[in-house]
Amino acid sequence: MTDRMDDAQPSKRPRIEHTTARGPTLMNVVEIDGKSCTHEVSWPPGQEGSTMPPPPRPGPPARSYDFKIDPFQQTAINCLEAGHSVLVAAHTSAGKTVVAEYAFAMALRDNARVIYTSPLKALSNQKYREFQDKFGDVGLMTGDVVINPSASCLVMTTEILRSMLYRGSEVVREASLIVYDEIHYLRDKERGVVWEESIVLAPRSARFAFLSATIPNAREFADWISLTHTSPCHVVYTDYRPTPLQHFVYPTGADGMFMVVDERSTFKEDAFSKAVAALNDAEAAVASSKGGSRSDRMKGDATNGKKKDEKSDVRKIVEMVVQRNFDPVIVFSFSKVDCDRLAGEIWDVDLNTSEEKKVVEMIYTSAIEVLSIEDRKLNEVTSILERVKRGVGVHHSGMLPILKELTELLFQEGLLKVLFATETFSTGLNMPAKTVVFTNVRKFDGGTFRWVSSGEYIQMSGRAGRRGLDDKGVVILMLDAKLDPATAKNMLRGAPDTLYSEFHLTYAMLLNMLKVEDASPEELMKRSYRQFQAERALPGLEVKLAALEAEKEAVQIDEEESVEQYNSLQVQERKLRAGYRDAVMTPRYAVPFLQPGRLVRILPPGDKGIDDELGAGAWGAVVNFQLVNAKNNNSDTPVPLIDLAVPTKSSSSQKKKGGKEKDVIVDVLAACMAAGPGGRSTKERPMAVSALLQGSVPAVIGVPLEEISALSTLRVNLPKDLRTLEALNQGAKVLGEVEKRFPNAGPPLLDPEQDLKVTDDGFKKVKKRLESVEKMLKEHLLATSSTLAPRLEALKKKQKLAEAVRAARNDVKTATGLILQNDLRSRRRVLKRLGFVDSEGLVTKKGRTAAEISTGDELVLCELIYGGVFGSLSISQLTALVSCFVWREKSDVRGKIPPGLEACHGALREAARRVGRAEIEAGIQVDLDTYVDSFKPDLMEVVTAWCHGAPFASIQALAGEKTFGGSLVRAIRRLEELLRQLADALKAVGDMELSEKFDAAIGKIKRDIIFAASLFL
């Protein structure tokens, strides 16, 4: 602390203005010395109070600073001093930690208890060290580490806070203030529910300080808090950045970059258009240098058309940044492998002075002293030194934790000038740089790949610009052909992400609520943010429903019933025609006719033909084809096709092992729709169009066989070499001549039975039904009506509106009732069926055990415990079996099941199958095989070896070269956490013998580099 109280006070009296009404209260603008923030307050229903920001507390503040604090910090502090809750929403590096520090100082002044909670153990460790240095009376609780748990100021992860609340811990009951850092984590799909549970379960007397990135619905969140805890909650919001940012776009393969957003946040449309044009020019240059061959162009995609001795784009950017003194720079990538690869591209770049190298070596030597002699010899430990001495670092979850922390320390000290990092480096850790570079903005969110949202981009780009050191921060976005310009523009200009609830039910949650007297899951659900948002949305949903119903009723159709009959027959016809085509266009029948020059009709990309009219599609000519595995066809990598020189394969080679047919990709010459501005995603093939369409471009494209709707009897002569534009144009001209010759029905088709020799009984049934439906359509009373087409269009519109009305009605019904009611009923059935609760709904001993488990599947674990599986196992066998609950990494090779563990692993799979079947019978959607297979045995051999004392290098070799050391450490630490939960759970229900067994298992694995102490503790 400092004693410069006068510097903590604003130099001018704050000016407060009312602005427009927003809900029941006014929003205020607080301005001090040209800096401003907005303030509003939500009072709970039935209470009235001032809408103005609270005044400063009389007397000396709990903590003062040797710098002038910003308006948002002072306003938030005043709210805490008033005994109210506050949500502080500000950009990354704006200084939200000042509010958390003041909360700690208040607790020490008032002899109260304050809890600081964060989403990450690493962040908790850093904050503990930071607060310990400043306040002294600070404790840490992260599960595996407990330091001074009776301290006035406690730092803990949110999961620990939730567990303590469920147990009714005296420590949390005494808390007068709880600080939630990174509260926007509440929208995390998997872990967001933990935040909601802990907020709802927190003592009614507690007040909150929520620290968040900028969110557009901050007031809504404050309304929920004030309602839930019957106390006012203030919102202090600022868009102010202490260090303004300039955003640049660097087109891949081009020279130079373009400023598209200036330091005043003005988007420069002209500069962005020039950047897109430069990208298109670079792509065109690569294409022309590679020629017209599709396989050659794909090679060009992988190398960006660069020669071996030409610098990569990342290296160019790094060198430019260093030359302009824009370092330190964080280069973000969403792939651990890419981070390592990109760092390797600048292996010879040296950015540190000889003096800095000495300091780096000294810090490195000090850091690894906590490791054993053997662990110091690990390749990851020895190889990092030369790289960090050059001022280059890497930071991702695959690194050994001690090396990750070493990297953080070196970066904080300014000894790393370039850092290649994944997204986690932008979360919470206060480590800004002068420049931030995005090499790619496509990320995997656990289910699919998607573009980074504007809010995520704002969060990560906020790492650029160091307060007090830089007059501006620089953000560089590398733009390539895969990133659509519109997506890039929205990202650069976009708004923060809305804070939505991801509340969902878990079995442990239900059991914990059921075992507490006078508590129920329904009460928790009623008070959840998700329920609040549903009820808040109700008026808007009712208006939407009324509007949709009125629009639907306004659609009037003559003879509507007859039109519906005709439309129903059309739908049947399309489905039958699609089935007809699927029966015909199977590899066994179609492949023998895929000779070069064969005319084929191509459907639009991804179209299976169900919704297409008869004869829809464009004509092209076969060049060649290739048989591929199904998974290749769904990846981001284009499927390589056979060159023209390779003879066509016979149908005898079309089957995989086991007799299953492979997928077929047909290389087709067709006229294609020209790409729009910025090119087209490489994942989607071009749209084939008529060769007579003006502006179409000839190309050889890969078309899945299922997207070919017909084969013609005609074959045309194509140029032997289609790698030149002249040859492509000549082929397109031939296609155009065919279209002119057959302008209506198109060229004649091969007959499925006479030509393709299709003899399947299923095909004959489909054909017969199709002929019947076609006859009914032809004989229908409306078949010759001149107004049939507009009436069908009107019917389709009405049907879409009817679907929208049904969906809107369901939304209204959901908003008026309790959320997740069906899920709650189903989960209660599962718990009762498996014996976790009795017939009266009371929690059994088995249920009390499951309630204490949160790191692994509590139901399957308890099935094993109460099925006697663990009792007969040795310590190492027990530990290996539990490892199946913590390993979630992707692995190409399935791990071996150690000898003697086959039976107990089989028991695990059977227990999982039993739980999965109970869920299905209760109405919960579960893919049984996927669920059972999720308990992977990949780590069993590794854990067995580790229990027997094997060194880390040995278990790394067992895990395979593709497994990151950090992933292995994280899994075994998670295993220790689960073993601890199991030991505590069994102790709580009186099973001391098995509890001691799990304690012994912890002793077997808790050693060496995997459990090396944090450098921040």
CORNOR-V82892 format. One line per field, one symbol per residue. ss: DSSP state (H for helix, E for strand, C for the rest). burial: I if it has 9 or more other C-alpha atoms within 8 Angstrom, else O. A space follows every 10 residues. Layout:
# CORNOR-V82892
ss: ???
burial: ???
This chain:
# CORNOR-V82892
ss: CCCCHHHHCC CCCCEEEEEE EECCEEEEEE EECCEEEEEE EECCCCCCCC CCCCCCCCCC CCCCCCCCCC HHHHHHHHHH HCCCEEEEEC CCCCCCHHHH HHHHHHHHHH CCEEEEEECC HHHHHHHHHH HHHHHCCEEE ECCCCEECCC CCEEEEEHHH HHHHHHCCCH HHHCEEEEEE CCHHHHHCCC CHHHHHHHHH HCCCCCEEEE EECCCCCHHH HHHHHHHHHC CCEEEEECCC CCCCEEEEEE ECCCCCCEEE ECCCCCECHH HHHHHHHHHH HHHHHHHHHH CCCHHHHHHH HHHCCCCCCC CCHHHHHHHH HHHCCCCCEE EECCCHHHHH HHHHCCCCCC CCCHHHHHHH HHHHHHHHHH CCHHHHCCHH HHHHHHHHHC CEEEECCCCC HHHHHHHHHH HHCCCCCEEE ECHHHHCCCC CCECEEEECC CEEECCCCEE ECCHHHHHHH HCCECCCCCC CCEEEEEEEC CCCCHHHHHH HHHCCCCCCC CCCCCCHHHH HHHHCCCCCC HHHHHHCCHH HHHHHHHHHH HHHHHHHHHH HHHCCCCCCH HHHHHHHHHH HHHHHHHHHH HHHHCCHHHH HHHCCCCEEE EECCCCCCCC CCCCCCCEEE EEEEEEEECH HHHHCCCCCC CCCCCCCCCC HHHCECCCCC ECEEEEEEEE EECCCCCCCC CCCCCCCEEC CCCCCCEEEE EEEEHHHEEE EEEEECCCCC CCCCHHHHHH HHHHHHHHHH HCCCCCCCEC CCCCCCCCCC HHHHHHHHHH HHHHHHHHHC CCCCCCCHHH HHHHHHHHHH HHHHHHHHHH HHHHHHCCCC HHHHHHHHHH HHHCCCECCC CCECHHHHHH HCCCCCCHHH HHHHHHCCCH HHCCHHHHHH HHHHHCCCCC CCCCCCCCCC CHHHHHHHHH HHHHHHHHHH HCCCCCCHHH HHHCCCCCCH HHHHHHHCCC CHHHHHHHHC CCCCHHHHHH HHHHHHHHHH HHHHHHHHCC CHHHHHHHHH HHHHHCCHHH HCCCCCC
burial: OOOIIOIIOI OOOOOOOOOO OOOOIIIIII IIOOIIIIII IIIIOOOOOO OOIOOOOOOO OOIIIIOIIO IIIIIIIIII IOOIIIIIII IIIIOIOOII IIIIIIIIOO OIIIIIIIIO IOIIIIIIIO IIOOIOOIII IIOOOIOOIO IIIIIIIIOI IIOIIIOOIO OIIOIIIIII IIIIIIIIOO IIIIIIIIOI IIOOOIIIII IIIIIIOIIO IIIIIIIOOI IIIIIIIIOI OOIIIIIIII IIIIOOIIII IIIOOOOIOO IIOIIIIIII OIIOOIIOOI IIIOOIIIOI OOOIIIOOOO OOOOIIOIOO IIOOOIIIII IIIIOIOIII OIIOOOOOOO OIOOOIIOOI IOIIOOIIOO IIOOIIOIOO IIOOIOIIII IIIIIIIIII IIIIIIIIOI IOOOIIIIII IIIOIIOOOO OIIIIIIIII IIIIOOOOOO OIOIIIIIII IIIIIIOOOI OIIIIIIIIO IOIIIOIIII IIOIOIIOIO IIIOIOIIII IIIIIOOOOI IOOIIIIIII IIIIIOIIOO IIOIIOOIIO IIOOOOOOOO OOIIOIIOII OIIIIIIIII IIIIIIIOII IIOIIIIIII IIIIIOOOII OOOOOOIIII IIIIIIIIOO OIIOOOOIOO IOOIOOOOOO IOOIIOOOOO OIIIIIIIII IIIOOOOIII IIOOIIOIII IOOOOIOIII IIIIIIIIII IIIIIIOOOO OIIIOOIIII IIIIIIOIIO OIOOOOIOII OIOOOIOIOO OOIIOIIOII OOIIOIIOOO OIIOOOOIOO IIOIIOOIOO IIOIIOOIIO IIOIIIOIIO OOIIOIIOII IIOOIIIIOO OIIIOIIIII IIIIIIIIII IIIIIOOOII OOOOIIIIII IIIIIIIOOO OOOOIOIIOO IIOIIOIIIO IIIOIIIIII OIOIOOOIOO IIOOIIIIII IIIIIIIOOI IIOOIIOOIO OOIIIIIIIO IIIIIIIIII IIIIIIIOIO IOOIIIIIII IIOIIIOIII OIOIOOO
